[in-house]
Amino acid sequence: MASIVNLNVVSSRFSYAPSIKDLTARRRAPSAASASRRATRVRAQGINPEIRKEEGKVVDNVVVSELSKPVTAYCRCWRSGTFPLCDGSHVKHNKATGDNVGPLLLKK
């Protein structure tokens, strides 16, 4: 005969959530895997160093049909001296930070 189990009822002897004591013990003694993850953590920093800082949010609109070249590169690293157009500054940025950002290419 099959038994019916009500998954909404949990016995007082069992718990799905770890206790505070268990959580603090895990923080004090990290595993090797969590230690390696912590070593590769990157802290967030501001991306835009100086471009149009007086604006609350920098947004550029481009009408693709009005582009003068068949392919136009737009900066995504915020380091370009010709912003919003890309001048290749992302190459230096990528070497310095280990990032992999590149331009946005718009094709006519």
N, C-alpha and C positions, 0 to 999 in steps of 0.2 A: 504494500500500500504506500502511495506517495505521500510525503509530508508537505504541509504548506508552511512556507517561511515568509514572515513579514520582515522585509529589509529595512523598514522604518524604525523598528524596535531594536535597540542595542542593549545588551545586558550590562549591568553596572560593573561587571568585572572586565569588560573590554572597552577599548576606546580607539577611535580612528585618528585622533589628534595627539601628537606627542605632548608631554608635559613641559612646562617652562624649564624644569630642571634638566630634561633631556636636551632641549634646545640650547641652553647655555653650556652644557657639557660638550656639545658638538662644536660650538664656537671656539671653545678653549683648545680643543684637540682636533684641528682640521686634518682631513685625510690628505694623502699625497695628491689625489686628483684635484681637490679643491685648492691646494697650495699652488699647483701649476696653473690653474685658471686665474688665480689671483695675480700671479706674476705677469700674465699677459694682458691684464686689464688696462684699458686706455681711458684716461680721464677726458671728459668733454671740455672743450675750450671753444671760445668764440671763433667762428670761421671768418667772418668779415672783419678785417683789420681796420679799414678806414673808408670804405666806399659808401657815400651817401648816408652817413651815420645819423643825420638830422631827421631822416624819414623813419617812421615806425616800422615799416616793412618795405623792403626793396623788391619791386615787381617790374619786370620789363615785358612789354607786348611786342611781338614781331609778326608782321604779315608776310608769310612765306612767299606769296606771289610777287611781292615788291623787292625781294632780295636781288642785289646786283650781280652776285656770283652764283654759280651752280651749287656750290657748297660753302656755307658760312659757319665758322666755329665760334661758339659762345662759351665764355668762361663759366666754370662751375667751382673753381677753387677760391675765388675772390682775391686772387693775387695779381691779376692782370692789370698792367698799366693802361690798357685800352678798354677797360671794362665798359660795356658788357661783352665786347669781343675778346676772344682768346688771343694772347700773345705768347703762349708757351710757358708761362710762369709756373704752371702745374708740375712741370718736370723737376724744377728745383724744389718745390714744395713736397713732392712725392719722395725725393731722395732724402730730404731732411726729416720727414715724419714717418716714412714707411707707408704712406697712404697710396692709393691707386686711382685717384680722381683724374679725369680727363675732360675734354671739352664736350659740349653738346653740339653735334653737327646737324645743321638744318640744310636739307636739300631742296632745291627748287623743283 
